[in-house]
């Protein structure tokens, strides 16, 4: 996982530098479409097939993504295929989106909860977190029954864990010490 992130970083940063601020969301949408296609196992096996040219793989990916690529995105995809880095394209998408969001003062927040969270509860959680991080948060809620109670929030590389599971783990380690 860390290796793919390391491979993806220079591509995402180069694309970010080329992305005009006015069209950033269009580019993010196009990259997401490419990333979704690149993650497909059949596309991966097609790209690994020595009988299929890079140009053919490019055409298949663009057709499957059903988007008209900006010239810089087309060049990126060609470069990724030439360098055999198609497997890292989904990671490039994530990193590119994070860079665009940082430029806009927005960050992704992943909230893990043992129970479904309605909109009012989400607002109660996110309001204080936005103040703490000093930017707007886009929230994704995932269910994780192993947490027992409370929530675990991941924003970038920071984790705020107020779950019952984490508290029990801290209690266990303090008792074992």
PyMOL commands that set and color helices and strands:
alter all, ss='L'
color gray80, all
select helices_A, chain A and resi 2-18+21-38+41-48+54-65+71-82+86-104+119-133+145-147+164-176
alter helices_A, ss='H'
color red, helices_A
select strands_A, chain A and resi 106-113+136-143+151-155+158-161
alter strands_A, ss='S'
color yellow, strands_A
deselect
rebuild
show_as cartoon
